[in-house]
Every structure is written in C-alpha cells, then in structure tokens.
C-alpha cells in the first residue's frame, strides 16, 4: 500500500534505502483518479523493492512548490534521495514500471 506524504515526513521518506515513486495528485483531478489504481497496484507489486508515496498537492503545498509541480498527476522517481526522473499526465503502467526497474 502506498504511504501518504506530508510536508513534515517527506524528507524522511526520501532518506530511506529504497527507490521512491511519488504520485502528486488531488481529489478534484480526474486524470489523477484514473491513474490512482495503477499506482496502488504498483505499490503492491513492488512492495519491499520500491517505496510508493502519494502526495496530495492541496496538503503538501511546500513539497509541490519545491519540485515545481505545475500539472497533475505528476510522478517523481527518486533514488538515494535524488530526483532521477519525472512523468506528467496519464502514463501507461509499462512506462512507470520501466522507470522503476531502472532504479532498482
């Protein structure tokens, strides 16, 4: 299951030993609701290998500003605490998995 990011815990999440996938979303965003089940499935499939985190832009305004999130859904891919990749909009599951596999 995906973790929930907050402005307070985000740095700790990135400091962990696993690659991190962060899903920036909002409840009012239609494309975000379409992508959400895919992200949830990936969280289950990659459990133990990748940390999957959901970051509601309405609640995590500081993080969204720090990473210049201008459109949602946006997925950020981190390894060793560093931003390695980014996708914006609806992307196929295969694309997300390929990016994650490159980080593992």
Buried (B, 14 or more C-beta within 10 A) or exposed (E): EBBEBBBEEBEEBBEEEBBBBBBBBBEEBEEBEEBBEBBBEBBEEBEEEBBBBBBBBEBBEEBBEEBEBEEBBBBBBBBEEEEBBBBEEEBEBEEBBEBBEEBE
